[in-house]
């Protein structure tokens, strides 16, 4: 088959993830793939954009937990020509005569949705996670899969010993075939799992090959594995992949670009703030690989009297602060006079308040949506639609113990102000 046709002969399946407890409270009312990132996108926009930039334009998104906002975002964002076969379809967990249960894991989710995929011709199935940040050309991975004669290909990335215990680690032979796999190995086992990842990677001590949770399956084999060979298996990483290595041709596709798994509050916070660097590892300004999202008809950002340093500001924002540094400011964010924001991700708002609504709220002692005057906010994530009054001080850092309060949570020293929270004047964390 010509290489140019590979992407057209591929269906992509994007897994919506589980309850996302490690990202709580950001996942209190939304699924992980629906969490806002970089001020104007959602996490699910990343795998969808990677597919579209790779020429793969038939995608299923499998959802289950807190899926309403994710479904709404996809419905409002991804529209294709009526003369095109392209689609991004949502497959929500559903009860059927054959299965009355929820998705029990990644493999079980795909198994339950096979009947919907049977309506579309494709020789290859690309399986992706909905909660990772990376830019990857899947066309090149498909080409390597076909050229090697693989039945399954796993995208792998070299990692250091610090990250290895949190990931699935594998070993491959000189021909690129995966010979062994271990899920989240204990630190004392790592010396036995080193791989030759190349001279450049070894200099950085990235000597372990980790699974990125990105798989290509020959469609016929995937159906056999899920319906007969391993019909009781519920997870790809823990069951399907380790078992398939001994019986099938499983290849490693080594990727050396930027990739991070948004698994917890700390990694989410660090990934967002890293976007403010002069030359970030994840390039939002790539002409050839744009990140797609919902097109909003918002005014440009308005800034007055503010010193800005390494800051991303999304459209529709009104910034009157004295200083904003090393921060990501989301859509429709309002920040008042004399306020300082350092190392924060402010997600912004879903709507603007009218002058009448502001006056009515003020009469009731309720702050406006956004951040008030003379505040100091540091090491903080502020979720959407929060109302933060004047003279509020939030100083996140390692000195704060982990905690979960009605209005906010603290994780690894990062304060997360919950969606829609109201912090009155003078509030201190």
Buried (B, 14 or more C-beta within 10 A) or exposed (E): EEEEEBBBBBBBBBBBBBEBEBBBBBBEBBBBBBBBBBBBBBBBBBBBBBBBBBBBBBBBBBBBBBBEBBBEBBEEBBEEEEEEEBEBBBBBBEEEEEBEEBBBBBBBBBBBBBEEBEEEEBBBBBBBBBBBBBBBBBBBBBBBBBEBEBBBBBBBBBBEBEBBBBBBBBBBEEEBBBEBBBBEBEEEEBEEBBBEBEEEBBEEEBBBBBBBBBBBBBBEBBBBBBEEBBEEBBBBBBBBBBBBBEEBBBBBBBBEEBBBBBBBBEBBBBBBBBBBEEEBBBBBEEEEBEBBBBEEEBEEBEBEEBEBEBBBBBBBBBBBBBBBBBBBBBBBBBBBBBBBBBBBBBBBBEEBBEEEBBEEBEEEEBBBBBBBBBBBBBBBBBBBBBBBBBBBBBBBEEEBEEEEEEBBBBBBBBBBBBBBBBBBBEBEB
